[in-house]
């Protein structure tokens, strides 16, 4: 009883403190990254958000279901906090990119994050629906292609600083959107927060790449609050129940999403014809169009199957009343 009461108190404090801390970091980025003692205070707030998120996932791993998934999330957040601590303590130049030690720690943190997503998805999705999986894959590829077109610098390559984490984040965005598709686009609050956190991480990584490409990167810039907000939202998701997805009935509501994603992919193809796209954007757009063709072929097959079932009896394979009524009748005797 005391433990559950302590968890509830922590949840209330966490939900109150996180928005205030994020607003402070955003103001610092918009007004110009602070230096001196104020800059140290901003670093403490940044690190505090990571530590609080790690505490939230650790509490969920200890007291709630899915202990392995949330335990892995705790390890990932701890590695992320260690990476940022190395960067902020041992790198005196605020305009320098992450040192090699920080990059290795961040790679481990991202690996743990993706492992967490896979484990949570396995518990969320109780029944695999191939059509919903196609819808999710299509929507994920389309979203990743849009991000690659408008947020990835022209000519950016994986060897450039920040590009590899951005491409990895795009993979995470594609995966969580696939999971949303398998839920019938009813993610629930926990998965909704996780998806929003991944999306903000993608935008943060893209902002980091843009700033590095322009030579304007500085610690405390807008990329920092965007990136740490993903960790904060994961902590909020850990404090919410994560129930299995409900089984959904088939219906026409499935069609608008693949049709809309296919239209966006065609627009991106026209953009590619007018202006050369990068390799990542081109491959993602081609993948989205390929999945669109597969999805439409599946829809046509279902239509034909439905028409066949409407005209014939499924057991005897004989025509039902409607085909019989349409046959010309002979002269009456």
C-alpha positions as CSV (number, residue, x, y, z in Angstrom):
1,X,0.0,0.0,0.0
2,X,2.8,2.4,0.9
3,X,4.6,1.6,-2.3
4,X,1.5,2.3,-4.5
5,X,0.9,5.5,-2.6
6,X,4.6,6.6,-3.3
7,X,4.2,5.7,-7.0
8,X,1.0,7.9,-7.2
9,X,2.8,10.8,-5.5
10,X,5.7,10.4,-7.9
11,X,3.4,10.4,-10.9
12,X,1.7,13.6,-9.7
13,X,5.0,15.3,-9.2
14,X,6.4,14.1,-12.5
15,X,3.4,15.3,-14.5
16,X,3.6,18.7,-12.9
17,X,7.4,19.1,-13.1
18,X,8.0,17.9,-16.7
19,X,6.0,20.5,-18.6
20,X,7.6,23.3,-16.5
21,X,11.1,22.0,-17.2
22,X,10.4,21.6,-20.9
23,X,9.1,25.1,-21.1
24,X,12.2,26.4,-19.4
25,X,14.5,24.5,-21.9
26,X,12.4,25.8,-24.9
27,X,12.7,29.4,-23.6
28,X,16.4,29.0,-23.2
29,X,16.7,27.7,-26.8
30,X,14.5,30.5,-28.2
31,X,16.1,33.4,-26.3
32,X,19.6,32.0,-26.8
33,X,21.5,29.3,-25.0
34,X,22.6,30.6,-21.6
35,X,26.2,30.3,-20.4
36,X,27.9,30.6,-17.0
37,X,26.0,29.6,-13.9
38,X,22.7,29.9,-15.7
39,X,24.0,27.5,-18.4
40,X,24.9,25.1,-15.7
41,X,21.4,25.4,-14.2
42,X,20.0,24.6,-17.6
43,X,22.2,21.5,-17.9
44,X,21.0,20.4,-14.5
45,X,17.3,20.7,-15.6
46,X,18.2,18.7,-18.8
47,X,19.9,16.0,-16.8
48,X,17.1,16.0,-14.2
49,X,14.5,15.3,-16.9
50,X,16.5,12.2,-18.0
51,X,16.9,11.1,-14.4
52,X,13.2,11.5,-13.7
53,X,12.2,9.6,-16.8
54,X,14.6,6.7,-15.8
55,X,13.0,6.7,-12.3
56,X,9.5,6.5,-13.9
57,X,10.4,3.5,-16.1
58,X,12.3,1.8,-13.2
59,X,9.2,2.1,-11.0
60,X,7.0,0.6,-13.7
61,X,9.5,-2.2,-14.2
62,X,9.5,-3.0,-10.5
63,X,5.8,-2.6,-9.7
64,X,3.9,-3.1,-12.9
65,X,3.6,-5.5,-15.9
66,X,6.1,-5.7,-18.7
67,X,9.1,-5.6,-16.3
68,X,11.7,-6.6,-19.0
69,X,10.6,-3.9,-21.4
70,X,10.5,-1.2,-18.9
71,X,13.7,-2.4,-17.3
72,X,15.4,-2.2,-20.7
73,X,14.0,1.4,-21.1
74,X,15.6,2.3,-17.7
75,X,18.9,1.0,-18.9
76,X,18.6,3.0,-22.1
77,X,17.7,6.2,-20.3
78,X,20.6,5.7,-17.9
79,X,23.0,5.3,-20.8
80,X,21.5,8.5,-22.4
81,X,22.0,10.4,-19.2
82,X,25.6,9.1,-18.9
83,X,26.3,10.2,-22.5
84,X,25.0,13.7,-21.8
85,X,27.0,13.9,-18.6
86,X,30.2,13.1,-20.4
87,X,29.4,15.6,-23.1
88,X,28.5,18.5,-20.7
89,X,31.2,17.9,-18.2
90,X,34.2,17.0,-20.3
91,X,33.5,19.0,-23.5
92,X,34.2,22.7,-22.7
93,X,33.3,24.0,-26.2
94,X,29.5,24.3,-26.3
95,X,29.6,24.4,-30.1
96,X,31.4,21.1,-30.4
97,X,29.6,17.9,-31.6
98,X,29.3,14.9,-29.3
99,X,32.7,13.2,-28.4
100,X,33.2,9.6,-29.4
101,X,32.4,8.3,-25.9
102,X,29.1,10.1,-25.9
103,X,28.3,8.7,-29.4
104,X,29.0,5.1,-28.2
105,X,26.8,5.6,-25.1
106,X,24.0,7.1,-27.2
107,X,24.2,4.1,-29.6
108,X,23.6,1.8,-26.7
109,X,20.8,3.9,-25.4
110,X,19.1,3.9,-28.8
111,X,19.5,0.1,-29.1
112,X,17.8,-0.3,-25.7
113,X,15.0,2.1,-26.8
114,X,14.2,0.0,-29.9
115,X,14.3,-3.2,-27.9
116,X,11.8,-1.6,-25.5
117,X,9.5,-0.7,-28.4
118,X,9.6,-4.2,-29.8
119,X,8.8,-5.8,-26.4
120,X,5.9,-3.3,-25.7
121,X,4.5,-3.9,-29.2
122,X,4.4,-7.7,-28.7
123,X,2.3,-7.1,-25.6
124,X,0.1,-4.5,-27.2
125,X,-0.7,-6.5,-30.4
126,X,-2.4,-9.7,-29.6
127,X,-3.6,-10.5,-33.1
128,X,-1.6,-9.9,-36.3
129,X,-3.8,-8.5,-39.1
130,X,-1.8,-8.3,-42.4
131,X,-4.1,-5.6,-43.9
132,X,-3.6,-3.4,-40.9
133,X,0.1,-4.1,-41.0
134,X,0.2,-3.0,-44.6
135,X,-1.6,0.2,-43.6
136,X,0.8,0.9,-40.8
137,X,3.9,0.2,-43.0
138,X,2.5,2.5,-45.7
139,X,1.8,5.3,-43.3
140,X,5.2,4.9,-41.6
141,X,7.1,5.0,-44.9
142,X,5.1,8.0,-46.0
143,X,5.8,9.9,-42.8
144,X,9.5,9.0,-42.9
145,X,9.7,10.1,-46.6
146,X,8.1,13.5,-45.7
147,X,10.6,14.0,-42.9
148,X,13.5,13.0,-45.2
149,X,12.4,15.4,-47.9
150,X,11.8,18.5,-45.8
151,X,14.1,18.0,-42.8
152,X,17.2,16.2,-44.1
153,X,19.7,18.6,-45.6
154,X,20.4,18.3,-49.4
155,X,23.2,15.9,-50.1
156,X,23.4,14.7,-46.5
157,X,25.2,11.4,-46.0
158,X,25.3,8.9,-43.2
159,X,29.0,9.8,-42.5
160,X,28.0,13.4,-41.6
161,X,27.6,14.2,-37.9
162,X,24.0,13.6,-36.7
163,X,22.7,12.0,-39.9
164,X,23.1,8.4,-38.7
165,X,21.0,9.0,-35.5
166,X,18.4,10.8,-37.7
167,X,18.1,7.8,-40.0
168,X,17.8,5.5,-37.0
169,X,15.1,7.7,-35.5
170,X,13.2,7.5,-38.8
171,X,13.3,3.7,-38.5
172,X,11.8,4.1,-35.0
173,X,9.1,6.4,-36.3
174,X,8.3,3.9,-39.0
175,X,8.0,1.1,-36.5
176,X,5.7,2.9,-34.0
177,X,3.4,3.9,-36.9
178,X,3.3,0.3,-37.9
179,X,2.2,-0.6,-34.4
180,X,-0.5,2.1,-34.5
181,X,-1.8,0.6,-37.7
182,X,-2.0,-2.8,-36.1
183,X,-4.1,-1.3,-33.3
184,X,-6.6,0.0,-35.9
185,X,-5.3,3.6,-35.3
186,X,-6.5,3.4,-31.7
187,X,-3.2,3.5,-29.8
188,X,-4.4,4.4,-26.3
189,X,-2.8,7.1,-24.1
190,X,0.4,5.2,-23.4
191,X,1.2,4.4,-27.1
192,X,0.1,7.8,-28.1
193,X,2.7,9.4,-25.8
194,X,5.3,7.0,-27.0
195,X,4.6,7.9,-30.7
196,X,4.6,11.6,-29.9
197,X,7.9,11.2,-28.2
198,X,9.4,9.4,-31.2
199,X,8.1,12.1,-33.5
200,X,9.7,14.8,-31.4
201,X,12.9,12.9,-31.3
202,X,12.9,12.8,-35.1
203,X,12.3,16.5,-35.3
204,X,15.0,17.1,-32.7
205,X,17.5,14.9,-34.7
206,X,16.6,16.8,-37.9
207,X,17.1,20.1,-36.1
208,X,20.5,18.9,-34.9
209,X,21.5,17.9,-38.4
210,X,20.3,21.2,-39.8
211,X,22.2,23.3,-37.2
212,X,25.4,21.2,-37.8
213,X,25.1,21.6,-41.5
214,X,24.7,25.4,-41.2
215,X,27.5,25.6,-38.6
216,X,25.1,27.1,-36.0
217,X,25.0,24.2,-33.5
218,X,25.3,25.1,-29.9
219,X,24.6,23.1,-26.7
220,X,21.2,24.2,-25.4
221,X,19.7,24.9,-28.9
222,X,16.2,23.9,-29.9
223,X,17.3,20.3,-30.6
224,X,18.0,19.7,-26.9
225,X,14.4,20.3,-25.6
226,X,13.0,18.3,-28.6
227,X,15.2,15.3,-27.9
228,X,14.7,15.2,-24.1
229,X,11.0,15.6,-24.5
230,X,11.0,12.1,-26.1
231,X,12.5,10.7,-22.8
232,X,10.0,12.7,-20.7
233,X,7.0,11.4,-22.7
234,X,8.3,7.8,-22.3
235,X,8.4,8.4,-18.6
236,X,4.8,9.6,-18.7
237,X,3.8,6.5,-20.7
238,X,5.4,4.3,-18.1
239,X,3.0,5.8,-15.5
240,X,-0.1,4.8,-17.5
241,X,-1.7,1.4,-18.1
242,X,-0.7,-0.4,-21.3
243,X,-3.6,-2.7,-22.3
244,X,-3.7,-5.1,-25.3
245,X,-5.3,-3.7,-28.4
246,X,-9.0,-4.5,-28.9
247,X,-10.0,-6.7,-31.9
248,X,-11.6,-4.5,-34.5
249,X,-14.2,-5.3,-37.1
250,X,-13.4,-5.0,-40.8
251,X,-14.9,-2.0,-42.5
252,X,-14.5,0.8,-45.0
253,X,-12.7,3.0,-42.4
254,X,-9.5,1.2,-43.4
255,X,-9.4,2.7,-46.9
256,X,-8.8,6.5,-46.3
257,X,-5.4,6.1,-44.7
258,X,-3.8,4.0,-47.5
259,X,-5.4,6.2,-50.1
260,X,-4.2,9.4,-48.4
261,X,-0.7,8.0,-48.0
262,X,-0.6,6.9,-51.6
263,X,-1.6,10.4,-52.7
264,X,1.2,11.9,-50.6
265,X,3.7,9.5,-52.1
266,X,2.6,10.6,-55.6
267,X,3.1,14.2,-54.6
268,X,6.6,13.4,-53.3
269,X,7.3,11.7,-56.6
270,X,6.3,14.9,-58.5
271,X,8.6,16.8,-56.1
272,X,11.4,14.4,-57.0
273,X,10.7,15.0,-60.7
274,X,11.0,18.8,-60.2
275,X,13.9,18.8,-57.7
276,X,16.4,16.0,-57.0
277,X,15.7,14.3,-53.8
278,X,18.3,12.6,-51.5
279,X,18.8,8.9,-51.6
280,X,17.0,8.3,-48.3
281,X,13.9,10.3,-49.4
282,X,13.9,8.6,-52.8
283,X,14.1,5.1,-51.3
284,X,11.4,5.8,-48.7
285,X,9.0,7.3,-51.4
286,X,9.6,4.3,-53.7
287,X,8.9,2.0,-50.7
288,X,5.7,3.8,-50.0
289,X,4.5,3.6,-53.6
290,X,5.4,-0.2,-53.6
291,X,3.4,-0.8,-50.5
292,X,0.5,1.2,-51.9
293,X,0.3,-1.1,-54.9
294,X,0.3,-4.1,-52.7
295,X,-2.4,-2.6,-50.5
296,X,-4.6,-1.8,-53.4
297,X,-4.2,-5.3,-54.9
298,X,-5.3,-6.7,-51.6
299,X,-8.3,-4.4,-51.5
300,X,-9.3,-5.5,-55.1
301,X,-8.9,-9.1,-54.2
302,X,-11.2,-8.6,-51.2
303,X,-13.8,-6.9,-53.4
304,X,-13.7,-9.8,-55.9
305,X,-14.0,-12.3,-53.0
306,X,-17.0,-10.5,-51.6
307,X,-18.8,-10.4,-55.0
308,X,-18.2,-14.1,-55.4
309,X,-19.6,-14.9,-52.0
310,X,-22.6,-12.7,-52.7
311,X,-23.4,-14.6,-55.9
312,X,-22.7,-18.2,-54.9
313,X,-23.4,-20.3,-51.9
314,X,-20.2,-20.9,-50.0
315,X,-21.0,-24.6,-49.3
316,X,-22.6,-25.8,-52.5
317,X,-20.9,-23.3,-54.9
318,X,-24.4,-22.9,-56.6
319,X,-25.8,-19.5,-57.6
320,X,-28.0,-17.8,-55.0
321,X,-31.4,-16.2,-55.5
322,X,-30.0,-13.0,-57.1
323,X,-28.2,-14.7,-60.1
324,X,-31.2,-17.0,-60.5
325,X,-33.6,-14.1,-60.6
326,X,-31.5,-12.5,-63.4
327,X,-31.7,-15.5,-65.7
328,X,-34.2,-15.2,-68.5
329,X,-37.2,-17.3,-68.0
330,X,-38.7,-19.5,-70.7
331,X,-42.2,-19.1,-72.0
332,X,-45.0,-20.1,-69.7
333,X,-46.6,-23.4,-70.5
